[in-house]
Amino acid sequence: MNTNDWKILLVDDEHEFITTLAERLELRGINARVVFDGESALLAVAEDEPHVMILDVLMPGIKGLEVLERVKRTNPNVQVLLLTGHGSTRDGIEGMRLGAFDYMMKPLNIDTLIEKMESAIDYASKAAKLGQ
Amino acid sequence: MRKLAALIKHPLRELQSDVDEAVSPERYTMLRRKIIALIVAASLIPLSVMAVLNYYEHQNAMTKEIQNPLRVLVNKTKNSFELFLAERTSTVSLIASAYSYGELADENKLARIFTVMKKEFDGFVDLGLIDAHGNQINYVGPYALKGKNYAEQRWFQEVRLKGKYVSDVFMGYRKFPHVIIAVQHMTEDGRVWILRATLDTRQFERIIASMSLEPDADAFLVNTQGLMQTSSNNYGKVLEKLSFPLPPQTYEPTVLQMIDPLGRDVFLSYAYFPEADFVLMAVKPKASVLKTWYTVRGDLLFIFAVGVALVLLAAVGVTDALIRRMKEAEDRRELALREVEHSQKLSSIGRLAAGVAHEVNNPLAIINEKAGLMKDILSLQGEFPSKDKILAQVESILRAVDRCRGITHRMLGFARRMDVTNEALDLGELIAETASFLSNEAMHRKVDVRLDIDPLLPRIVSDRSQLQQVFLNLFNNALAAVPDGGVIEALARPESDGVCVTVKDNGCGMSDETLKHIFEPFFTTKKGKGTGLGLSITYGIVKRLGGEIAVESTTGVGTTLTITLPIGQREALA
């Protein structure tokens, strides 16, 4: 799948961070929708199922891990990459247990992020084929 | 009594305050002295009192035991003397009553009577008949005394007065020491005459010899004027003046202690005669009679000295053991306090680090993304003046962000070391693997990294990644400390119920002051190159894994870090 066809959803309450990240992805030909809280993220997933959701763990309102859990229940094909601002691997491991594809720590390396997104989309397409 | 209680309470209270404050060696020395003094006083005072009481009790008992036989001996001998004199006085008295004046005036008759007397009783020397005027009418004996007049002599006057008389020892006409027994007889017609016998005092010497005294003892008879009646070994010959004053008059045998004219400490046992003018005396030097007591006293003193020595030894031994225990307890308490303090410091630092890292990470992520976007935009732009310069600045921002990320990740790593994941692992393999991370730098700087892993090193149950962090820190520090061409040695040996790993370098070493702070967070000697968290993290990890870490260092010689780790749960090794 071409990067132009990727549907990416970015979820983080840090506006400056997430909009800039979206802009950088766009410069690389990756369209990303940005939302700033968990509820909006759930709506966005329901409206337009993304291939990959980049989801911050620590947000006001519905927390990242809860969003993950609910998305995996309603839209199991959505691959979730968790973002964590603190060093504890506990959230990352818990997220993986709940079905996250991987987790990354801030600040991000954009190339690493794109690699992980690509891996997640590959994984999802292979899984879909196996499912058929 | 109240004073005594205060005296007892006071040192105890002082000891208690000393225990509370006992931290410095001087205070331990003072405390040791006080405890020893208290134990010694508490033990020796009753012991000494007991020894003194025992001493005097024994001495009194022994003295009594010695004096009593002496008293009995004098009494017995005095009785012998009295019996001797009484028998002979009775004999003379009987003859005076049994025979008439005429018969006694007959020379042959008196000679026959005297022969029988001598045969029956020892000691008679002669026998004489004296008329009321003192003229010796008849005489039987070895001297020519017939016709002698005794009217002026004391014995004659005494017998005339009392009817019976026993004289002191005297020389008289015979010129040898003798005693006379004189008895006055009065016939019915009023005629008075006196029968007089002379006794040889050698009989007295025999009676005294029968006392069987020791060679250094002495016994003798004196009269109440202090004239010797028998010879003494030490206090005068017969009829000489006794060389010490007469003791107080008593008819009961009595024992006195005195210093005799020869300067000896002696027991004097004596008794006055009620019927005669004599005093019997027996003298025994204390040194000989108290020989047994002196032996007992020596034994008592020896037992006392041994007791004192044992008390002193026990006091010193017990006190030293007590002080040693107290020091150990104090050291343990101090160590525990330091560890708690250190753990609390680590825990606080960990929480602080986690908070700081989290708070810093979000703005850092924004800076990262903004700078990244700037770089992206600039890269897409065509050439323009200063483009390269601006790009270089952005790259510089991104590098700084990267450095900050490294720091915050290490700080977070420090905070999250609390989680331990145990597994059975080969420590030798882990050490070798960790050392290999540094092989490039070591090779470049020609540092010799030597590994000496005991082939019998047991597998242990511990956290692989945390131990890797520990050894990485130790190797990093060693590598930073050694000069180019230096040596780093890692030795791993089995220990009872654990393993011991030593990492030794021949680097610059550390001062004692540095060693005191080596495990404190943010303490560094690398001047701007280190975070000061490496050894602190190492310390925290080792303690959490149930191990111990120790450091020895000499400035200019090198540093040795020793880590001991427990084997861990044995079931996990199965």
Interface residues (C-beta under 8 A of the other chain):
Chain A: E14 E16 F17 T20 L21 E23 R24 L27 R28 G85 H86 G87 S88 T89 R90 M105 K106 P107 L108 I110
Chain B: A354 A357 H358 N361 N362 L364 A365 I366 I367 N368 E369 K370 G372 L373 D376 I377 L380 V401 R405 T408 H409 M411 L412 G413 A415 R416 D419
